[in-house]
Amino acid sequence: MKVLSEIRNHEFHNLFWIRTKDGNTRLATINANPGKKVYTERLVNIKGKEYRTFDPFKSKLAASVFKKMKNFPFSEGSKILYLGAASGTTVSHLSDIVGEKGVIYAVEFSSRSIRDLIAVSERRTNIIPIHADARFPEQYSFLVSNVDIVYEDVAQPTQAEILNVNVQSYLKSGGYFFLAVKARSIDVTKDPKIIFREVKEQLKEEGLLISEVIDLEPFEKDHVMIVGKLL
């Protein structure tokens, strides 16, 4: 008997659970660029639609969803400032989610990664690649307007400061921020739990409201995702 892939809606907008032919359940988005992969994701066709599996071992946002994230403001038409876009793995799934009416300002400092990101953006017109240093948000003020969400995945000791200066520059009042904190990038000698607590306190001192903190184990070691809002 042939076993077909099955699809059901996730509670979050434009996210899906797929039960694949091998019996595994995978997170997925509808492919905005059918027939094309961005990384090593699987393409699955179900009832005339092509889905891309969203790998929690390759994306901290996907890992957060698997770890029961409560806040997911990404939806069709969202405007996102993404700091540390790398080669576009998570950015491409957000591109699927926000659709043609949305936009992702994807900031990346690495010359190698920005080349890959530009290649992705050539097939996805809602991604605007920006080769810049996220520590200096004035570098892209001529491109970026106010956004609904600021998402940061930058492995720097000053992660919290980078988030705050971008939030204060571009995030709308009531907008969400996401900060993927890598403890070992801040201080390899300190207990990660202490680092996470210190980052939380630092954000609170800047007037930001923390909504949830998600431990990303087993997908990422010594990482948390901090989610919050600008009041």
VEXDREN-2710 file (C-alpha; in Angstrom, 1 decimal):
% VEXDREN-2710
k/r/px/py/pz
1/MET/0.0/0.0/0.0
2/LYS/1.4/3.4/-1.0
3/VAL/1.8/5.9/1.8
4/LEU/1.2/9.5/0.8
5/SER/2.4/12.6/2.6
6/GLU/-0.2/14.3/4.8
7/ILE/-0.5/18.0/5.5
8/ARG/-2.2/20.0/8.3
9/ASN/-2.2/23.6/9.3
10/HIS/0.0/24.8/12.1
11/GLU/-1.6/27.2/14.5
12/PHE/0.8/29.9/13.2
13/HIS/0.1/31.7/10.0
14/ASN/1.4/30.0/6.8
15/LEU/3.2/27.2/8.7
16/PHE/2.3/23.6/8.2
17/TRP/3.0/20.2/9.7
18/ILE/3.8/17.5/7.1
19/ARG/3.8/13.8/7.8
20/THR/6.1/12.5/5.1
21/LYS/6.3/9.1/3.5
22/ASP/9.0/8.0/5.8
23/GLY/6.7/8.5/8.8
24/ASN/8.4/11.7/10.2
25/THR/6.6/14.9/11.0
26/ARG/8.2/18.0/9.7
27/LEU/7.5/21.7/9.8
28/ALA/7.1/23.4/6.4
29/THR/6.2/26.5/4.4
30/ILE/4.7/26.8/0.9
31/ASN/7.5/27.3/-1.6
32/ALA/7.2/30.8/-3.1
33/ASN/9.8/29.7/-5.7
34/PRO/8.5/26.2/-6.8
35/GLY/11.1/23.7/-7.9
36/LYS/14.0/25.5/-6.2
37/LYS/15.7/24.8/-2.9
38/VAL/17.7/27.3/-0.8
39/TYR/19.6/24.9/1.3
40/THR/19.2/21.2/2.0
41/GLU/15.5/21.3/2.7
42/ARG/13.1/18.7/1.2
43/LEU/10.5/19.7/-1.4
44/VAL/7.2/17.9/-0.9
45/ASN/4.3/18.1/-3.3
46/ILE/0.8/17.7/-1.9
47/LYS/-2.5/18.4/-3.7
48/GLY/-0.9/20.6/-6.2
49/LYS/1.2/22.7/-3.8
50/GLU/4.9/22.5/-3.1
51/TYR/6.1/22.7/0.5
52/ARG/9.6/23.2/1.8
53/THR/10.6/21.5/5.0
54/PHE/11.7/24.0/7.7
55/ASP/14.7/22.3/9.5
56/PRO/15.0/23.1/13.2
57/PHE/18.6/22.1/13.1
58/LYS/19.3/24.7/10.4
59/SER/17.0/27.5/11.7
60/LYS/16.7/28.9/15.2
61/LEU/13.2/30.2/14.4
62/ALA/12.1/26.7/13.3
63/ALA/13.8/25.3/16.5
64/SER/11.7/27.8/18.5
65/VAL/8.5/26.7/16.9
66/PHE/9.4/23.0/17.8
67/LYS/10.1/24.1/21.4
68/LYS/6.5/25.5/21.7
69/MET/7.0/29.2/20.9
70/LYS/3.9/31.2/21.9
71/ASN/4.5/34.4/19.9
72/PHE/4.6/34.2/16.1
73/PRO/3.7/37.6/14.6
74/PHE/5.1/36.8/11.1
75/SER/2.2/36.8/8.6
76/GLU/1.3/37.8/5.1
77/GLY/2.4/41.4/4.5
78/SER/4.7/41.7/7.5
79/LYS/7.7/44.0/7.3
80/ILE/10.8/42.5/8.9
81/LEU/14.3/43.7/9.6
82/TYR/16.5/40.6/9.8
83/LEU/20.0/41.1/11.2
84/GLY/22.5/38.4/10.5
85/ALA/20.7/37.0/7.5
86/ALA/23.7/34.7/6.5
87/SER/23.0/32.8/3.3
88/GLY/19.2/33.1/3.6
89/THR/18.0/29.9/5.2
90/THR/15.5/31.3/7.7
91/VAL/15.0/34.4/5.6
92/SER/13.8/32.3/2.7
93/HIS/11.1/30.6/4.9
94/LEU/10.0/34.1/6.1
95/SER/9.8/35.0/2.4
96/ASP/7.4/32.2/2.0
97/ILE/5.3/33.3/5.0
98/VAL/5.1/37.1/4.3
99/GLY/4.3/36.7/0.7
100/GLU/4.4/39.3/-2.1
101/LYS/2.9/42.1/0.1
102/GLY/5.6/41.6/2.8
103/VAL/9.2/42.6/2.8
104/ILE/12.4/41.4/4.5
105/TYR/15.3/43.8/4.9
106/ALA/18.1/41.2/5.2
107/VAL/21.3/42.6/6.7
108/GLU/24.5/40.6/6.4
109/PHE/28.1/41.6/7.0
110/SER/30.0/38.6/5.5
111/SER/31.0/39.1/1.9
112/ARG/30.7/35.4/1.2
113/SER/27.3/35.1/2.7
114/ILE/25.9/38.2/1.1
115/ARG/26.7/36.7/-2.4
116/ASP/24.5/33.7/-1.5
117/LEU/21.8/35.9/-0.1
118/ILE/21.7/38.0/-3.2
119/ALA/21.3/34.9/-5.3
120/VAL/18.3/33.9/-3.2
121/SER/16.8/37.4/-3.4
122/GLU/17.0/37.4/-7.2
123/ARG/14.3/34.6/-7.1
124/ARG/12.4/36.2/-4.3
125/THR/11.5/39.8/-4.8
126/ASN/10.3/40.4/-1.2
127/ILE/13.9/40.0/0.1
128/ILE/16.1/43.1/0.1
129/PRO/19.7/42.1/0.8
130/ILE/21.8/44.7/2.6
131/HIS/25.6/44.3/2.9
132/ALA/26.2/46.3/6.2
133/ASP/27.3/46.1/9.8
134/ALA/24.2/45.7/12.1
135/ARG/26.1/47.7/14.8
136/PHE/25.5/50.8/12.7
137/PRO/21.9/50.9/11.6
138/GLU/22.4/54.3/10.1
139/GLN/24.2/52.5/7.3
140/TYR/20.9/51.3/5.9
141/SER/18.5/54.1/6.9
142/PHE/18.1/55.0/3.2
143/LEU/16.6/51.6/2.5
144/VAL/14.7/50.5/5.7
145/SER/11.4/52.0/6.8
146/ASN/9.6/51.2/10.1
147/VAL/9.1/47.5/10.5
148/ASP/6.7/45.2/12.4
149/ILE/9.5/42.8/13.5
150/VAL/13.2/43.0/14.2
151/TYR/14.9/39.6/14.2
152/GLU/18.5/39.2/15.2
153/ASP/20.9/36.2/14.8
154/VAL/24.3/37.8/15.1
155/ALA/27.0/35.9/17.0
156/GLN/28.7/38.9/18.7
157/PRO/29.5/39.8/22.3
158/THR/27.3/42.9/21.9
159/GLN/24.2/41.0/20.7
160/ALA/21.8/42.9/23.1
161/GLU/23.2/46.3/22.2
162/ILE/22.9/45.5/18.4
163/LEU/19.3/44.5/18.9
164/ASN/18.4/47.6/21.0
165/VAL/19.9/50.2/18.6
166/ASN/18.0/48.6/15.7
167/VAL/14.8/48.3/17.6
168/GLN/15.0/51.9/18.7
169/SER/15.8/53.0/15.1
170/TYR/13.2/50.9/13.1
171/LEU/10.7/48.9/15.2
172/LYS/7.1/50.2/15.3
173/SER/5.6/50.8/18.8
174/GLY/4.0/47.5/19.7
175/GLY/6.2/45.6/17.3
176/TYR/8.0/42.4/18.1
177/PHE/11.7/41.6/18.4
178/PHE/13.5/38.2/18.3
179/LEU/17.0/37.8/19.7
180/ALA/18.8/34.5/19.2
181/VAL/21.4/34.5/22.0
182/LYS/24.5/32.4/21.6
183/ALA/26.1/32.3/25.1
184/ARG/29.5/31.2/23.8
185/SER/29.8/34.3/21.6
186/ILE/29.3/36.5/24.6
187/ASP/31.6/34.8/27.2
188/VAL/33.0/31.3/26.9
189/THR/34.0/31.3/30.5
190/LYS/30.6/32.1/32.1
191/ASP/27.7/29.8/32.8
192/PRO/25.2/30.2/29.9
193/LYS/22.3/30.5/32.3
194/ILE/24.0/33.6/33.9
195/ILE/24.5/35.1/30.4
196/PHE/20.9/34.6/29.4
197/ARG/19.7/36.2/32.6
198/GLU/22.1/39.2/32.1
199/VAL/20.9/39.7/28.5
200/LYS/17.3/39.6/29.7
201/GLU/18.0/42.3/32.3
202/GLN/19.9/44.4/29.8
203/LEU/16.9/44.4/27.4
204/LYS/14.5/45.2/30.3
205/GLU/16.7/48.2/31.3
206/GLU/16.3/49.5/27.8
207/GLY/12.6/49.5/28.2
208/LEU/11.8/46.4/26.2
209/LEU/9.1/43.9/27.3
210/ILE/10.2/40.3/27.4
211/SER/7.4/37.9/26.4
212/GLU/9.2/34.6/26.4
213/VAL/12.6/32.9/26.6
214/ILE/12.9/29.6/24.7
215/ASP/15.8/27.2/25.3
216/LEU/16.8/25.8/21.9
217/GLU/18.2/22.5/23.1
218/PRO/18.5/19.9/21.5
219/PHE/18.6/21.8/18.2
220/GLU/21.2/24.4/19.4
221/LYS/23.5/24.1/22.3
222/ASP/23.8/27.0/24.8
223/HIS/21.3/29.1/22.8
224/VAL/18.0/30.7/23.7
225/MET/15.5/32.8/21.7
226/ILE/14.3/35.9/23.5
227/VAL/11.0/37.2/22.2
228/GLY/9.6/40.6/23.2
229/LYS/7.9/43.8/22.3
230/LEU/8.6/47.5/22.1
231/LEU/6.0/49.3/24.1
END
